[in-house]
Amino acid sequence: MAIDPGSFTTLAVSQEGGVLWVRLDRPDRYHAFDKVMCDELSGLWRAVRTDDSIRSVVLSATGDKAFCTGIDRDFVPSEDGADYDFSPYTYDDPGKLLGPKSNEC
């Protein structure tokens, strides 16, 4: 397996045969997206694209309370070190960019 399951902090990743199991793993925040999770998912999809041993991916979440509640409201985007007033209505949902299609898989 080219993907190192131990390299993630917000994802639980394992492979069984040709199936890659990806579990969102921030149960204390109901698996809400933060910068680390966004970066890890984006990197994971790029790695999946080049790993011929992976035939399918199952995406789920750890725990039993929620799959994902969207963006973490404590995740405040910044650009070049400048913080901005954050509102979920003025910031693009990072989830749109995190799927396999957006990462050319």
N, C-alpha and C positions, 0 to 999 in steps of 0.2 A: 504494500500500500504506500503510495507516494505521499499521501496526506498524513501528517503526524497528529494523531488524536490528542496528544498532550500539549499541543501548541496553542490551544484555545482556552480562554477564560470565561467566555459567555456562551459557549457551545459545547455540548457533549457529542462527540463524533466517534462512530465505530463503523467497521465494514464487515459484512458477512457475505462472502462470495462476491457477487457483482453488485450487491446492494449496499449503498452508503446510507447509514442512519445518522441524521442530523437533528439534534434536539436543542431547542433554545433553552438556555440554562441560567436564567436570572429569576428564579421563582419568587425571591423576596420583592422584586419589582414587577411581578406578573409578566416577565419576559419582554418588557418594554425595550425598544431600541435605544441604545446610547451610542456614543461614538465608537467605543470598542466593539460592540456587537456589529455595527454597520461595517467597520473595517474588516472584522473577522469573516462575516458573511460574504462580502465582496471578494476577499482573498480566497475563500473556500470555493466559490463558484469558478474562479479563474483556474484553480488547481483541478477541479473536477473536469473542466473542459479538456485538459491534457492528460488525464489519467484513463487509459484504455481499460483498466480493470473494473471501472465503475460503469454499470449498465443502467442503474436507476438510483434515484435518491428519494428517501422518505424523510419528510420534514415534519417534526412534531415538537413537543415541549416536555420538559421534566415537570414533575408535580402533577397535581390534579385540580388546580383552581382556575387556571386560564391558559389559553394557548399563547396569546400575545395581545397586549392592550395598546399597541401602537408606539408612538414616540414617548420616550421618558421625559416627563415634564421638567426634570432636573437637568436634562441635556440642553444646554444653552449654546447655540452655535456662535462661533466667533470667526473673524477673518483677520488675518495678520495681527492677532493679539488683541483686537478690539471686540469687546462683548457688545451684543445688541439686545435691545428689549425683545424678549421672546414671547411669542404667541403662536399657538398651534395653527392659527388662521393666517399667519403671515410667513410661515416657513413651509417649504415643500416637505412632504412626507418622505423620509429616507427609505421607507419600505418599498417605494416604487422602483428604486434603483438596485434593490438587493436580490432580486430573483435571478434565476439562471438565464432567462432571455436577455435581461439588461446587461448581463456580463458575457454575452456571446457564447453561451453553452449550447 
